[in-house]
Amino acid sequence: MPHIIKSPVPAGEVRAARADVADRVRTILDDIRESGDEAVRRYSEKFDDWSPESFLLGPEEIERIVSGVPDTVLDDIRFVQRQVRTFAEAQRDTLRDVEIETLPGVHLGHRHIPVAGAGAYVPGGRYPLTASAHMTIVTAKVAGVPRVAACTPPIRGEIPAATVAAMHLAGADEIYLLGGVQAVAALAIGTESIGRVPLIAGPGNAYVAEAKRQLFGEVGIDLFAGPTEILVVADEHADPFVAAVDLLSQAEHGPDSPAVLVTTSEAVGRAVQRHVERLLPTMPTRDYAGPAWRDHGEIVVADSLDEAFRIADSYACEHVEILTENPRRALDRMRDYGALFLGEGTCVSYGDKVIGTNHVLPTRGAARYTGGLWVGKYLKTVTYQEVTDTASSALLGEVCGRASRVELFEGHARSGDVRSAKYGKGTLPWNDEAGA
């Protein structure tokens, strides 16, 4: 049986906090529905101390902002976007339009059609998060989305120049300096100055995630991408220092970011705990990483590696890093995760920042039913059908009539009857019009 070295805060406290978030988000959404731009501006000023004449950045302003970004930063942005674009293009190439003939003259097909527009939420607030621009905007453009409206918040009252550059180089059609629930609501609901979009993508804090949850249905969303999560599976061969560093790398995302170690070695677990406690006080981001580890950090010791994989699956965690002697074993043994990072040479931070796979991934157990953001999220797979052979239409009409009457759908049955009678030998006993 597994045993616990470190536990998180009681779940009841977490549920109470989430209920408070839901209530506050609902109030903001209702206000923006009622008051549009005026409410958006009010919340932007309240939460971000930001109330410009226009949240939309014009071409000249974007050019000025980008020109002030160091060349090295721009070169790195272009490098990472090439990695993201290359992988997204490879994914898009796997999605083919299909048409088959199931009966003579019966043609069935599907097409992948990009959504008409997408909102890309690029989080910020305290730090510029350029990588989310690559993941949401580049991927949408590879999918063929004609309009991408991107939002990012100011950072302590300042324009996040590197993030704006990343959004621009990724191909955003509109860039708004606007964050939080008010940004997601404006994109989903639409205001006097911000046109609504059919789909919103991008990660965010608990409030952004809750706003997406409440708006889902009115607008499409990529997935429930809330506070970042990491789970490390480690055996006795793992380097405890590396595991500790990697756990803290994700804990710094925010005070509500879970960081979990599942290990087959109690010695490794104890060593990881010591390293974390030693490293935390020296981290510049300890104000986030500290509470995250204190309240959401866990260390679980499993009796075997197979048990460790089962425990890891039960979390359905966003990022799962495999620090074992044979990391690829996890590909066969695990199924519930947002993304796997196999071996010590592959850290979660690579996925977050540079490697090319998408970092917008399911959290809070959503990995049980969905994967992460990819080009397919921006595509609608729609079907079509055409019957050009009269004999096949007559046959389908006969079967349709019988099948529909089993379900007591007489109107459906008559649609089939008409084709059966017109193209075959059927009759219309329910039609008393002479000569029909």
Sequence and secondary structure as in RCSB ss.txt:
>XXXX:A:sequence
MPHIIKSPVPAGEVRAARADVADRVRTILDDIRESGDEAVRRYSEKFDDWSPESFLLGPEEIERIVSGVPDTVLD
DIRFVQRQVRTFAEAQRDTLRDVEIETLPGVHLGHRHIPVAGAGAYVPGGRYPLTASAHMTIVTAKVAGVPRVAA
CTPPIRGEIPAATVAAMHLAGADEIYLLGGVQAVAALAIGTESIGRVPLIAGPGNAYVAEAKRQLFGEVGIDLFA
GPTEILVVADEHADPFVAAVDLLSQAEHGPDSPAVLVTTSEAVGRAVQRHVERLLPTMPTRDYAGPAWRDHGEIV
VADSLDEAFRIADSYACEHVEILTENPRRALDRMRDYGALFLGEGTCVSYGDKVIGTNHVLPTRGAARYTGGLWV
GKYLKTVTYQEVTDTASSALLGEVCGRASRVELFEGHARSGDVRSAKYGKGTLPWNDEAGA
>XXXX:A:secstr
  EEEE  S HHHHHHHHHHHHHHHHHHHHHHHHHTHHHHHHHHHHHHS   S SB  HHHHHHHHHTS HHHHH
HHHHHHHHHHHHHHHHHHT   EEEEEETTEEEEEEEEE S EEEE   SSS  THHHIIIIIHHHHHT S EEE
EE  BTTB  HHHHHHHHHHT SEEEE  HHHHHHHHHH  SSS   SEEE    HHHHHHHHHHBTTBEES   
 S  EEEEE TTS HHHHHHHHHHHHTT TT  EEEEES HHHHHHHHHHHHHHGGG TTHHHHHHHHHHHEEEE
E SSHHHHHHHHHHHT SEEEEESSSTTHHHHH    SEEEESTT  HHHHHHTSSS      TTGGGT     G
GGGEEEEEEEEE  HHHHHHHHHHHHHHHHHTT HHHHHHHHHHHHHHSS   TT  STT 
